[in-house]
Amino acid sequence: MSVTKELEEIVKIVNSNRIELAFSKIKKLKEKNNNNINVIYTFAQIAQKANYIEDAIESFEKILENKTEDEKLLSIISKLYIRKNNTDKALVYINKILSKIPYDESANKDKAYILYNYQKYREAKKYINIVIEKSPKDYFALNIYGLILLEENNVLKAKSFFEKAKKINQKFHDSYLNLGVCYYKLEDFDKAFKSFKYVYKENKNNISAILNIANLLSLKGKNLYAISLYEKILNIDSNNKIALSNLALSYFRLKDLKNSKKYFKKSIEVDPNDNELMYSYSTMLIN
């Protein structure tokens, strides 16, 4: 069978949602045809779909060697590095895109979000403003701007951005979660709870919603209810440091020192460099 025919068969397998089988077959075909651009590109796409990020990046970068000016490829690779949490590397590709197309909306959004996570809020604003000026109804960009304002303690203005984003796309749950955080900071706990609960009803496994609801319950002294929610988070993500440390604190409030110590130890194992956590643990031991 020719390489073209094999690729067609593999694409049919992908279209039937048998991704792992397709990946297995394209991997074997690539081993035999490692210089065939069509094979490498198909491999990269299937690897991306199957969540084999390293394989996808390696293949897309190989294609890029011969297509250095291809903005689409630069964008794909940058987003893969973001998925891999390698934002330094993602920025290299984003900057290449912006050097060619300064007003590329996707690249500006990605750069703004990375700079926000780097706590470079003034720079992040510069890039997200480019997007909002061009597309004032971009709900994702509005959320990024709102998050920056939250970090600058401009809660009321941040709230207005999240409300605007929510009206544009009511299915984008981050707007509700971020609104909930605003209400929490404004000490309007009922509205905060309502925002978090909306997301939880839509997706019972949304960790941010569960965590925020648990924190509110804990704040109201309902530690047993909070504990059940923190444990639900650990069933989804066993190394969630916030859930582990908050579980420790909830048990401490209930004077259950055995379980409090257990979860303090687990959270410290996840992040042994958290000085605040170590201080809380030390305080518990003293008491």
C-alpha positions as CSV (number, residue, x, y, z in Angstrom):
1,M,0.0,0.0,0.0
2,S,1.3,3.5,-0.9
3,V,2.1,6.1,1.8
4,T,-0.8,8.2,0.5
5,K,-3.2,5.3,0.9
6,E,-2.0,4.5,4.4
7,L,-2.4,8.1,5.4
8,E,-6.0,8.1,4.1
9,E,-6.8,4.9,6.1
10,I,-5.3,6.5,9.2
11,V,-7.4,9.6,8.8
12,K,-10.5,7.4,8.5
13,I,-9.5,5.9,11.9
14,V,-9.2,9.3,13.4
15,N,-12.6,10.4,12.1
16,S,-14.1,7.3,13.7
17,N,-12.7,8.6,17.1
18,R,-10.2,5.7,17.5
19,I,-7.4,8.1,18.3
20,E,-5.0,5.7,20.1
21,L,-5.2,3.2,17.2
22,A,-4.6,6.0,14.7
23,F,-1.6,7.2,16.7
24,S,-0.1,3.7,16.9
25,K,-0.4,3.3,13.1
26,I,0.9,6.8,12.2
27,K,3.8,6.3,14.6
28,K,4.8,3.1,12.7
29,L,4.4,4.8,9.3
30,K,6.5,7.8,10.5
31,E,9.3,5.4,11.6
32,K,9.5,4.2,8.0
33,N,9.0,7.6,6.4
34,N,10.7,10.0,8.7
35,N,11.5,12.6,6.0
36,N,8.0,12.6,4.4
37,I,6.5,16.0,5.3
38,N,2.9,14.7,4.9
39,V,3.5,11.8,7.3
40,I,5.3,14.0,9.8
41,Y,2.5,16.6,9.7
42,T,-0.3,14.0,10.1
43,F,1.7,12.4,13.0
44,A,2.0,15.8,14.7
45,Q,-1.8,16.5,14.3
46,I,-2.8,13.1,15.7
47,A,-0.2,13.3,18.5
48,Q,-1.7,16.7,19.4
49,K,-5.2,15.2,19.3
50,A,-4.1,12.2,21.4
51,N,-2.5,14.6,23.9
52,Y,1.1,13.4,23.2
53,I,2.3,16.9,23.5
54,E,6.1,16.2,23.3
55,D,5.7,14.2,20.1
56,A,3.5,16.9,18.6
57,I,5.9,19.7,19.4
58,E,8.9,17.7,18.1
59,S,7.2,17.0,14.7
60,F,5.8,20.5,14.3
61,E,9.2,22.0,15.0
62,K,10.8,19.7,12.4
63,I,8.3,21.0,9.8
64,L,9.0,24.6,10.9
65,E,12.7,24.1,9.9
66,N,11.6,24.4,6.3
67,K,8.7,26.8,6.8
68,T,10.2,29.4,9.2
69,E,7.7,32.1,8.2
70,D,4.6,30.0,8.8
71,E,2.6,31.9,11.4
72,K,0.0,29.1,11.7
73,L,2.8,26.7,12.7
74,L,4.2,29.2,15.1
75,S,0.8,29.6,16.7
76,I,0.2,25.8,17.0
77,I,3.6,25.3,18.6
78,S,3.2,28.2,21.1
79,K,-0.1,26.8,22.2
80,L,1.3,23.4,22.7
81,Y,4.0,24.8,24.9
82,I,1.3,26.6,26.9
83,R,-0.5,23.3,27.3
84,K,2.8,21.9,28.5
85,N,3.2,24.8,31.0
86,N,6.4,25.8,29.3
87,T,5.5,29.5,29.0
88,D,9.0,30.7,28.5
89,K,9.3,28.6,25.3
90,A,5.8,29.6,24.3
91,L,6.8,33.2,24.5
92,V,9.6,32.6,22.0
93,Y,7.1,31.6,19.3
94,I,4.5,34.2,20.3
95,N,7.1,36.9,19.9
96,K,8.0,35.6,16.5
97,I,4.4,35.9,15.4
98,L,4.1,39.4,16.9
99,S,7.3,40.5,15.1
100,K,5.5,39.7,11.8
101,I,1.9,40.5,12.7
102,P,1.9,42.9,15.7
103,Y,-2.0,42.9,15.9
104,D,-2.5,39.2,15.8
105,E,-5.3,38.7,18.4
106,S,-4.5,35.2,19.5
107,A,-0.8,35.9,20.0
108,N,-1.6,39.1,21.9
109,K,-4.1,37.3,24.2
110,D,-1.6,34.5,24.9
111,K,1.2,36.9,25.6
112,A,-1.1,39.0,27.9
113,Y,-2.1,35.9,29.8
114,I,1.5,34.7,30.2
115,L,2.6,38.1,31.4
116,Y,-0.4,38.2,33.9
117,N,0.9,34.8,35.3
118,Y,4.4,36.3,35.5
119,Q,2.8,39.2,37.6
120,K,3.8,41.7,34.9
121,Y,0.5,43.4,35.0
122,R,1.4,46.7,33.2
123,E,2.9,44.8,30.3
124,A,0.0,42.4,30.2
125,K,-2.5,45.3,30.0
126,K,-0.6,46.6,26.9
127,Y,-1.2,43.4,25.0
128,I,-4.7,42.7,26.1
129,N,-5.8,46.2,25.2
130,I,-4.8,45.6,21.6
131,V,-7.2,42.7,21.5
132,I,-10.1,44.5,23.3
133,E,-9.8,47.6,21.1
134,K,-10.0,45.4,18.0
135,S,-12.6,43.0,19.4
136,P,-14.5,44.6,22.3
137,K,-16.8,41.5,22.6
138,D,-13.9,39.0,23.1
139,Y,-15.0,37.6,26.4
140,F,-11.7,35.8,27.1
141,A,-9.8,39.0,26.7
142,L,-12.3,40.8,29.0
143,N,-11.7,38.1,31.6
144,I,-7.9,38.6,31.3
145,Y,-8.3,42.3,31.8
146,G,-10.5,41.8,34.8
147,L,-8.0,39.4,36.4
148,I,-5.3,42.1,36.0
149,L,-7.6,44.6,37.7
150,L,-8.2,42.2,40.5
151,E,-4.5,41.9,41.1
152,E,-4.3,45.7,41.2
153,N,-7.1,45.6,43.9
154,N,-9.5,47.5,41.5
155,V,-12.3,45.1,42.4
156,L,-15.3,47.1,41.3
157,K,-13.8,47.8,37.8
158,A,-12.8,44.1,37.5
159,K,-16.4,43.1,38.4
160,S,-17.7,45.2,35.5
161,F,-15.4,43.4,33.0
162,F,-16.5,40.0,34.2
163,E,-20.2,41.0,34.0
164,K,-19.7,42.2,30.5
165,A,-17.9,39.0,29.5
166,K,-20.7,36.9,31.2
167,K,-23.4,38.7,29.1
168,I,-21.4,38.0,25.9
169,N,-21.0,34.3,26.6
170,Q,-23.0,32.7,29.4
171,K,-21.4,29.3,28.8
172,F,-17.9,30.6,29.7
173,H,-17.7,29.6,33.3
174,D,-14.6,31.5,34.2
175,S,-16.6,34.7,34.1
176,Y,-18.9,33.4,36.8
177,L,-16.0,32.1,38.9
178,N,-14.2,35.5,38.6
179,L,-17.4,37.3,39.5
180,G,-17.7,35.1,42.5
181,V,-14.1,36.1,43.6
182,C,-15.1,39.8,43.2
183,Y,-18.2,39.3,45.4
184,Y,-16.1,37.4,47.9
185,K,-13.6,40.3,48.1
186,L,-16.5,42.7,48.5
187,E,-17.8,40.5,51.3
188,D,-21.1,39.8,49.5
189,F,-20.8,36.1,50.3
190,D,-24.4,35.3,49.2
191,K,-23.7,36.5,45.7
192,A,-20.3,34.9,45.7
193,F,-21.9,31.6,46.7
194,K,-24.5,32.0,43.9
195,S,-21.9,32.5,41.3
196,F,-19.8,29.5,42.3
197,K,-22.9,27.3,42.7
198,Y,-24.0,28.1,39.1
199,V,-20.7,26.7,37.8
200,Y,-20.9,23.7,40.1
201,K,-24.4,22.9,38.8
202,E,-23.1,23.1,35.2
203,N,-20.1,21.0,36.0
204,K,-19.9,18.9,39.2
205,N,-16.2,18.3,38.7
206,N,-15.1,21.9,38.3
207,I,-12.4,22.1,40.9
208,S,-12.4,26.0,41.1
209,A,-16.1,26.0,41.8
210,I,-15.9,23.2,44.4
211,L,-12.9,24.9,46.1
212,N,-14.6,28.3,46.4
213,I,-17.8,26.8,47.7
214,A,-15.9,24.8,50.3
215,N,-13.9,27.9,51.3
216,L,-17.2,29.9,51.8
217,L,-18.7,27.0,53.9
218,S,-15.5,26.9,56.0
219,L,-15.7,30.7,56.5
220,K,-19.2,30.2,57.8
221,G,-18.0,27.6,60.2
222,K,-19.6,24.7,58.3
223,N,-16.4,22.7,58.4
224,L,-17.9,19.2,57.9
225,Y,-19.6,20.3,54.7
226,A,-16.3,22.0,53.6
227,I,-14.3,18.8,54.3
228,S,-16.6,16.7,52.2
229,L,-16.0,19.1,49.2
230,Y,-12.2,19.2,49.8
231,E,-12.2,15.4,49.7
232,K,-14.2,15.5,46.5
233,I,-11.5,17.7,45.0
234,L,-8.8,15.1,46.0
235,N,-10.8,12.4,44.3
236,I,-10.3,14.4,41.1
237,D,-6.8,15.7,41.8
238,S,-5.1,13.9,44.7
239,N,-2.2,16.4,44.8
240,N,-4.3,19.6,44.9
241,K,-2.3,21.6,47.5
242,I,-5.0,24.1,48.3
243,A,-7.5,21.3,49.1
244,L,-5.0,19.5,51.2
245,S,-3.9,22.5,53.2
246,N,-7.5,23.7,53.7
247,L,-8.5,20.2,54.8
248,A,-5.8,20.4,57.4
249,L,-7.1,23.7,58.6
250,S,-10.7,22.5,58.7
251,Y,-9.8,19.5,60.8
252,F,-7.7,21.8,63.1
253,R,-10.8,24.0,63.6
254,L,-12.7,20.8,64.6
255,K,-9.9,19.9,67.0
256,D,-9.2,16.7,65.1
257,L,-5.4,17.0,65.3
258,K,-4.7,13.6,63.9
259,N,-6.4,14.3,60.6
260,S,-5.1,17.9,60.6
261,K,-1.5,16.6,60.9
262,K,-2.1,14.0,58.2
263,Y,-3.2,16.6,55.6
264,F,-0.6,19.2,56.6
265,K,2.1,16.5,56.0
266,K,0.5,15.6,52.6
267,S,0.4,19.3,51.5
268,I,4.0,19.9,52.6
269,E,5.0,16.8,50.5
270,V,3.4,18.5,47.5
271,D,5.1,21.8,48.1
272,P,7.9,21.6,50.7
273,N,9.0,25.2,49.9
274,D,5.7,26.9,51.0
275,N,6.8,28.9,54.1
276,E,3.3,29.9,55.0
277,L,2.2,26.3,55.1
278,M,5.1,25.4,57.3
279,Y,4.2,28.2,59.6
280,S,0.6,27.0,59.9
281,Y,1.8,23.4,60.6
282,S,4.3,24.6,63.2
283,T,1.5,26.6,64.9
284,M,-0.7,23.5,65.0
285,L,2.1,21.5,66.6
286,I,2.7,24.1,69.2
287,N,-1.0,24.2,70.1
